[in-house]
Amino acid sequence: MSPISTPRPTTLEFVPLLDLRRQYDGIREEVLAAIARVCDSQSFILGPEVEALEREIAALTGAAFAVGCSSGTEALWLALVAAGVKPGHSVITTPFSFFASASAIVRAGATPVFVDVDPGTLNLDATLVGRKLRARQIGTAPTENIRAVLPVHLYGQCADMDRFDRIAQEFEVAIVEDAAQAIGAEWNARRAGSLGATAAFSFYPTKNLSAYGDAGIVTTSCPRMAEHMRQLRNHGSPRRYYHQEFGWNGRMDAIQAAVLRIKLPHIADWNQSRRQHADAYDRLFASAGLTAGSAASSEKKTPVRPLTRTSSAKHVFHQYVIRAQRRDELRQFLAQRHIGSEIYYPLPLHLQPAFAYLGLKAGDLPVSEQAAHEVLALPMFPELTNAEIGWVVESIAEFYS
């Protein structure tokens, strides 16, 4: 591969995977004023700030209701239970996601049923989900009591929600969106958060819309589900000291809501910057002959493969992920140049020790297992510079030269 001629950045000694300080520098005074406002109010848990954020997130997603909670993991549990998942049920989900996607199913008392992912997008494969449900329907598969399907909008690109809508109708299962990485993402001009019965978002500090601690939110257009989630997040209590069921302490802190409200008006521009950075990566990789379709790569196998982008999806690039030959060696090479990277995810969920009781083994879900050996996330955040992107790609080109 011929290296591209992009100068190494001179303003930084390294290119981080994520640099939250750059974002903070631009909104510092607004954030501090918002925190002071909460301190002056002395209303620290739930209250007016959380209620305002709930209205604003509902408007952003197109859902009728939003319910703030303490984390993205809590949001997943609330979303599943509100959608009707109970002990004895099973929930189909992807093995190629963060642990919480499946652990929330277990916490709801249900059993995860792992189905492999699409080899292009690495999102849950709707065709395989349909086969699984159809086999159960005609009695050729174990009699799992499947109540819901939980697709993950991986890396900020929505799963194929048209097909999951059809699955919901045909098999009478609830679709619960794991939208933890996908605030502002769309599927056919409909926003993540309004595509299923319920949807869970995370505001963990690394997310596109991030709190200064843990926080999450659940969206739905069903008033009954929204009310149920408000009760569950507060120890199953519809009013103080009266408890109709066992819930949990899943309430959102007002300071986190206030910080998120400062950031929310910026999210469209920040997501657009991420898309522009992804385009720059694509263009530079092609120019360097590292990806398929370039003149330099036309007659040989390329060492870098970006994930497939679906035309129906508006991607928000929580991560920019490639599939790379000799991935671990490449990552070490980048680290030596002080270029950040990360592996999301190095071990699929069906092979995690915590899920050994399900009886799955290596080779059962081959697409996810192969992806775990190849995926690499490269620096991606709104304030990333073109020079930094160029240096990342030049370094990768040099590694493969």
PyMOL commands that set and color helices and strands:
alter all, ss='L'
color gray80, all
select helices_A, chain A and resi 20-41+48-61+72-82+100-107+126-137+154-156+161-171+223-232+254-287+295-297+327-336+349-351+353-358+366-374+386-400
alter helices_A, ss='H'
color red, helices_A
select strands_A, chain A and resi 65-69+90-93+111-114+146-150+174-178+186-187+190-191+198-202+216-220+304-306+313-314+320-324+375-378
alter strands_A, ss='S'
color yellow, strands_A
deselect
rebuild
show_as cartoon
